Amino acid sequence: MSVPEGAYSVQYDVLASAEDVEISTKIEISFGSSTSHLPYEDAAAQAAAEAYIAAIAAAYPSVPVQAHRVYKCLDRGDAWPASAAEGETGA
């Protein structure tokens, strides 16, 4: 998956759950300001999450480990109010 436009961080939510074990962890890694480095930063974040998941799986071999990735993105939207007249209230 490529990094979506406007992404400023990636978060991995990891859950290992069974009868006697419940581990819930969020791993969030912020991206730098250079868009040319995003693919490398994203790959490093994924490698870190995979290493963590492997460690949990090794420590608790009978416990299934689930994970999902969420990109946090900035969408600037429209300026509001769009004009000075829209911001006025009738008196």
C-alpha positions in Angstrom: 0.0 0.0 0.0 1.4 3.4 -0.9 1.3 6.2 1.6 -1.8 8.4 1.1 -1.3 12.0 0.2 -1.3 14.3 3.3 -0.2 11.5 5.7 1.7 12.7 8.6 2.0 9.5 10.6 1.2 5.8 10.5 -0.3 3.9 13.4 -0.3 0.1 13.9 -2.9 -1.3 16.3 -1.8 -4.7 17.6 -3.9 -7.0 19.6 -3.0 -10.4 21.1 -5.9 -11.9 23.0 -6.7 -15.3 24.5 -8.2 -16.6 27.8 -5.3 -15.5 30.0 -3.5 -13.0 27.8 -4.6 -9.7 26.4 -2.1 -7.3 25.0 -3.2 -4.2 23.1 -0.6 -1.8 21.8 -0.6 1.2 19.5 2.6 2.0 17.6 2.6 5.4 16.0 5.5 6.8 13.9 5.4 10.3 12.6 6.8 11.0 9.2 9.4 13.7 8.4 8.6 16.7 6.2 10.4 15.3 3.1 7.9 13.5 0.8 10.8 11.8 -1.0 11.6 9.9 2.3 8.0 8.7 2.9 8.3 5.3 1.3 11.4 4.6 3.4 9.9 5.9 6.6 6.8 3.8 6.0 8.8 0.7 5.3 10.8 1.3 8.6 7.5 1.7 10.5 6.2 -1.5 9.1 9.4 -3.4 9.9 9.2 -2.1 13.5 5.6 -3.2 13.8 6.4 -6.6 12.3 9.3 -7.1 14.7 7.0 -6.3 17.6 4.3 -8.7 16.4 6.9 -11.4 15.9 8.1 -10.9 19.5 4.6 -11.2 20.9 3.9 -14.3 18.8 7.2 -15.9 20.0 6.4 -15.1 23.7 2.8 -16.4 23.4 2.8 -19.0 20.6 -0.8 -20.1 21.3 -2.2 -16.6 21.2 -3.3 -15.2 17.9 -2.0 -11.7 17.1 -4.0 -9.3 14.9 -2.8 -5.9 13.6 -4.0 -3.2 11.3 -2.5 -0.1 9.9 -4.0 3.4 10.0 -2.5 6.4 8.2 -3.3 9.7 9.8 -3.8 12.4 7.2 -4.2 16.1 7.2 -7.0 17.5 5.1 -6.9 21.3 5.3 -10.4 21.8 3.9 -11.9 25.1 3.0 -11.3 28.3 4.9 -14.2 29.2 7.1 -15.9 31.6 6.9 -15.2 31.9 3.2 -15.9 35.6 3.2 -16.2 38.3 5.8 -20.0 38.6 5.0 -20.5 35.0 5.9 -19.0 35.6 9.4 -21.3 38.5 10.2 -24.5 38.0 12.2 -27.5 40.3 11.8 -28.0 42.7 14.7 
